[in-house]
Amino acid sequence: MELKLKLEQLHQRVSGLKDQIQTEEATKNAFVLPFIQILGYDIFNPTEVVPEHICDIGTKKGEKVDYVIRKNEEPILIIECKHWKENADAHNSQLHRYYHVSKARFGVLTNGIIYNFYTDLEKPNIMDEKPFLTINIEDLKDSAIKILESFTKNEYNLENILDSAEAFKYIKAIRKEFENEIENPSDELVKLLVNRFFDKPLTANRMISFKEYTKKALAISINESISYRLKSALNINEKIETKVDEKVNQIDENNGAPKVITTVEEIEAFQIVKAILREKITAERIAHRDTQSYFGVLLDDNNRKPICRFHFNSANKYLELFHKGKDAGERIPLNNLDEIYNHRDQLHQTVENY
């Protein structure tokens, strides 16, 4: 998913920079504008992304909302920003006032890390108290990203978003109530369940006991369900591994050539490099080839255009870079895969050299 990949890249940026961001203005420039850009809007076009948009509120003149996103000359989204250290839930009254005088159907309150999306599902033209969608850059959820895709410039559709917003809001609310019931079953739930098999009056003492029984029953049921799913998954993996082993053995028996084994760690490293390179080139141009001695990443699947190599087949792991030329590989020790992000500039330079 391209949007998720870009958000993960933004997460890396936020993690690396946030301790150096000391002001609200810096938060907007370093975190919020890249987020808007990820959605496909031109942050350098003041008719599409309008900064410091004036929203006169009654007798208050000159009130300004941080950003207004426009499409087809109509406002579709207003964004109010706070410093990244501030609570993104604590200032929605200001956004509420801006929303009331704006023609946009959606408002966002953000600290550059958490983005709370609001609309008017409860009362027309009055912003709901609670967001229907929350995007946390540090804890990305696939279900939330799917809704966010509808806000991208190419996919924006008001009716589709409103339908999704209503469903997402109430599903989230039901899930919260369900989780509360698991933690502390209500009298209504206990009566609903117990009255189906217990034909005696539910006295106060019995209600206390049945509440505890219900809580334990729900916990056992959920734990057993999770355990069953894990066992099923493990069985599937065992069958897959057995089939793979059989095929490998067959190859070994019929071919004396040495085996090339691609590890999970090599694939994870490749995905990191791919995410970094996607800032410069399309995914289709990034290829990989595994050999006995190293795992190579290539431009256009061309051996004469090496981007980098992973040397993970020994106790000490190395990343080999080619930013100084394809014949001048430089090996860098790696303590963990995250350190690959430290060499973003060298990887970009390598691609630019070709």
C-alpha positions in Angstrom: 0.0 0.0 0.0 1.7 3.2 -1.2 0.0 5.5 1.3 1.0 3.3 4.2 4.6 3.2 2.9 4.7 7.0 2.8 3.2 7.3 6.3 5.9 4.9 7.6 8.5 7.1 6.1 6.9 10.1 7.8 7.0 8.2 11.0 10.8 7.8 10.6 11.1 11.5 10.0 9.0 12.4 13.0 11.0 10.0 15.3 14.3 11.5 14.2 13.3 15.1 14.4 10.8 15.7 17.1 13.2 16.2 19.9 14.6 19.1 17.9 11.2 20.7 17.2 10.6 23.4 19.7 7.7 25.5 18.3 4.3 25.0 16.8 5.5 26.7 13.6 8.3 24.2 13.3 5.8 21.3 13.9 3.7 22.5 11.0 6.7 22.8 8.7 8.4 19.6 9.6 5.5 17.2 10.2 2.1 18.6 9.1 3.0 19.9 5.6 4.7 16.6 4.7 1.5 14.8 5.8 -0.6 17.1 3.5 1.8 16.4 0.7 1.5 12.7 1.2 -2.3 13.1 0.6 -1.4 14.5 -2.8 -2.0 18.2 -2.3 0.4 20.8 -3.6 1.7 22.6 -0.5 3.4 25.2 -2.7 0.1 26.2 -4.4 -1.6 28.7 -2.1 -4.9 28.2 -3.9 -4.9 24.5 -3.0 -3.3 24.5 0.4 -4.2 27.9 2.0 -2.1 28.8 5.0 -3.4 31.2 7.7 -6.9 31.2 6.3 -9.1 34.0 7.8 -12.2 32.7 9.5 -14.2 35.6 11.0 -16.3 34.3 13.9 -19.1 36.7 14.8 -17.7 39.9 16.2 -14.2 38.3 16.2 -12.4 39.4 13.1 -9.2 38.1 11.7 -9.3 34.7 13.3 -7.1 32.3 11.3 -7.1 28.6 10.8 -3.7 27.1 10.1 -4.6 25.4 6.8 -7.5 25.0 4.4 -7.4 22.4 1.7 -9.3 23.3 -1.4 -10.3 21.2 -4.4 -12.1 22.5 -7.4 -12.0 25.9 -5.7 -14.1 24.6 -2.8 -12.8 24.1 0.8 -12.9 20.4 1.7 -10.8 20.3 4.8 -9.7 22.7 7.6 -6.6 21.8 9.7 -5.7 23.3 13.1 -2.2 22.5 14.3 -0.6 22.4 17.8 3.0 21.7 19.0 3.8 18.0 18.9 4.1 17.9 22.7 0.5 19.1 23.1 -2.5 16.8 23.5 -4.3 16.6 20.1 -7.6 16.1 21.9 -7.3 19.2 24.1 -8.1 22.0 21.7 -11.1 21.0 19.6 -13.2 23.9 20.9 -11.1 26.2 18.7 -11.5 23.9 15.7 -15.2 23.7 16.5 -15.6 27.5 16.1 -13.7 27.5 12.8 -15.8 24.6 11.5 -19.0 26.4 12.2 -18.2 29.3 9.8 -16.4 27.1 7.2 -18.0 25.4 4.2 -15.7 22.4 4.6 -17.3 19.2 5.8 -14.2 17.9 7.6 -11.9 19.4 10.2 -8.6 18.0 11.5 -6.9 18.8 14.8 -3.3 17.6 14.9 -0.1 17.9 16.8 1.9 16.5 13.8 1.8 13.0 15.2 -1.9 12.3 16.0 -4.5 13.5 13.4 -8.1 13.6 14.6 -10.7 13.9 11.8 -14.1 15.5 12.6 -17.3 16.0 10.7 -21.0 16.7 11.5 -22.6 13.3 11.7 -24.7 14.2 14.8 -26.0 17.7 13.8 -25.7 19.4 10.4 -23.1 22.2 10.3 -22.0 21.5 13.9 -18.8 19.6 14.4 -19.1 16.4 16.4 -17.4 16.3 19.8 -15.5 13.2 19.0 -13.4 12.4 15.9 -14.7 9.7 13.5 -11.1 8.9 12.5 -7.7 9.1 14.3 -4.4 8.6 12.5 -1.5 8.0 14.8 1.8 8.2 12.9 3.5 6.2 15.6 0.8 3.5 15.6 -0.6 3.1 12.1 -3.7 0.9 11.7 -4.6 -0.5 8.3 -8.4 0.1 8.9 -7.7 3.8 9.5 -5.3 4.2 6.5 -8.1 2.7 4.3 -10.4 5.6 5.4 -7.5 8.1 5.0 -7.1 7.0 1.3 -10.5 8.6 0.6 -9.0 12.0 1.6 -6.2 11.9 -1.0 -6.5 14.3 -3.8 -7.0 11.6 -6.4 -9.6 9.6 -4.4 -11.5 12.3 -2.6 -15.3 11.7 -2.7 -17.5 13.5 -0.2 -20.3 10.9 -0.1 -18.0 7.9 0.1 -16.2 9.5 3.1 -19.4 10.4 4.9 -20.6 6.8 4.5 -17.3 5.4 5.7 -17.1 8.0 8.5 -20.5 7.0 9.9 -19.6 3.3 9.8 -16.2 3.8 11.2 -17.4 6.0 14.1 -20.1 3.6 15.2 -18.0 0.5 14.8 -15.3 2.2 17.0 -18.0 3.1 19.6 -19.4 -0.4 19.6 -16.0 -1.9 20.0 -15.2 0.4 22.9 -18.5 -0.6 24.6 -17.7 -4.3 24.0 -14.2 -3.9 25.5 -15.8 -2.2 28.5 -18.2 -5.1 28.9 -15.4 -7.6 28.9 -13.5 -5.6 31.6 -16.6 -4.9 33.7 -19.8 -6.6 32.6 -23.0 -4.5 33.0 -26.1 -5.6 34.8 -27.9 -5.6 31.4 -25.4 -7.9 29.8 -25.4 -10.3 32.7 -29.2 -10.5 32.8 -29.3 -11.0 29.0 -27.0 -14.0 29.2 -28.0 -15.5 32.5 -31.8 -15.4 31.9 -31.3 -17.7 29.0 -30.3 -20.6 31.2 -31.1 -19.6 34.8 -34.8 -19.6 35.7 -34.5 -18.3 39.3 -34.8 -14.7 40.4 -31.5 -12.7 40.1 -31.0 -11.4 43.6 -28.4 -8.8 44.4 -26.0 -11.4 45.8 -26.5 -13.6 42.8 -26.0 -10.7 40.5 -22.6 -10.0 42.1 -21.6 -13.7 41.6 -22.9 -13.9 38.0 -21.0 -10.7 37.1 -17.8 -12.3 38.1 -18.7 -15.5 36.3 -19.6 -13.5 33.2 -16.3 -11.7 33.3 -14.3 -15.0 33.6 -16.4 -16.7 30.9 -15.8 -13.9 28.4 -12.0 -13.9 29.2 -11.8 -17.7 28.8 -13.8 -17.6 25.6 -11.5 -14.9 24.0 -8.3 -16.6 25.2 -9.4 -19.9 23.8 -10.4 -18.3 20.5 -7.0 -16.7 20.3 -5.2 -19.9 21.2 -7.2 -21.8 18.6 -6.3 -19.3 15.9 -2.6 -19.4 16.9 -2.6 -23.2 16.7 -4.3 -23.1 13.3 -1.7 -20.6 12.0 1.2 -22.7 13.4 -0.2 -25.8 11.7 -0.5 -24.0 8.4 3.1 -22.7 8.8 4.3 -26.2 9.6 2.7 -27.6 6.5 4.1 -24.9 4.3 7.6 -25.4 5.8 7.3 -29.1 5.3 6.4 -28.6 1.6 9.3 -26.1 1.2 11.7 -28.5 2.8 10.6 -31.3 0.6 11.1 -29.2 -2.5 14.6 -28.1 -1.3 15.5 -31.7 -0.6 14.4 -32.7 -4.0 16.5 -29.9 -5.5 19.5 -31.0 -3.4 19.2 -34.6 -4.4 19.0 -33.8 -8.1 21.4 -30.9 -8.2 24.9 -30.7 -6.7 24.9 -26.8 -6.9 25.1 -24.9 -3.6 21.8 -23.5 -2.2 20.9 -19.8 -2.0 18.7 -19.1 0.9 16.9 -15.8 1.2 16.3 -15.0 4.9 13.5 -13.0 6.5 16.1 -10.5 7.7 17.3 -9.9 4.1 13.7 -9.3 2.9 13.0 -6.8 5.8 16.2 -4.9 4.9 15.2 -4.8 1.2 11.8 -3.4 2.2 13.5 -0.6 4.2 15.8 0.3 1.2 12.8 0.2 -1.1 10.9 2.6 1.2 13.8 5.0 1.2 14.2 4.8 -2.6 10.5 5.3 -3.2 11.1 9.0 -2.4 13.1 9.2 -5.7 12.0 6.4 -8.0 9.0 4.1 -8.6 8.8 0.7 -6.9 9.0 -1.1 -10.3 12.6 0.0 -10.8 13.8 -1.5 -7.5 14.8 -5.1 -7.9 16.8 -7.7 -5.8 18.9 -10.7 -6.5 20.2 -13.1 -3.8 23.5 -14.9 -4.1 25.6 -17.2 -1.9 27.7 -14.3 -0.7 25.4 -11.4 -0.5 21.8 -10.1 -1.2 21.9 -7.3 -3.9 19.5 -4.5 -4.6 19.6 -3.3 -8.2 18.3 -0.5 -10.3 16.2 -1.7 -13.2 17.2 -5.3 -12.4 20.6 -4.5 -14.0 23.8 -6.0 -12.5 25.7 -3.0 -13.7 23.6 -0.7 -11.5 24.0 -2.0 -7.9 22.3 0.2 -5.3 23.5 -1.7 -2.3 24.2 -5.2 -0.9 23.5 -6.9 2.3 26.2 -9.1 3.8 24.2 -11.0 6.4 25.7 -14.5 6.1 28.2 -14.1 9.0 28.2 -13.1 12.6 28.9 -9.5 11.7 26.4 -7.8 9.3 27.3 -5.2 6.8 25.6 -2.9 4.4 27.6 -2.2 1.2 27.0 1.2 -0.5 27.9 2.3 -4.0 27.3 6.1 -3.8 31.0 6.6 -4.8 30.6 4.4 -7.9 29.6 0.9 -8.8 33.3 -0.2 -8.5 33.9 1.5 -5.2 31.7 -0.4 -2.8 31.9 0.7 0.9 31.0 -1.7 3.7 29.2 -0.3 6.7 28.7 -2.4 9.9 25.1 -2.8 11.0 24.0 -3.4 14.6 20.4 -3.6 13.6 18.2 -3.0 10.4 17.0 0.4 11.6 20.5 1.7 11.0 19.9 1.4 7.3 17.8 4.6 7.6 20.9 6.5 8.6 22.2 6.0 5.0 19.3 7.5 3.2 21.4 10.2 1.5 24.0 7.8 0.2 21.2 5.5 -1.3 19.6 8.5 -3.0 23.0 9.6 -4.3 23.6 6.1 -5.8 20.3 6.3 -7.8 21.1 9.8 -9.0 24.5 8.7 -10.2 22.9 6.3 -12.6 
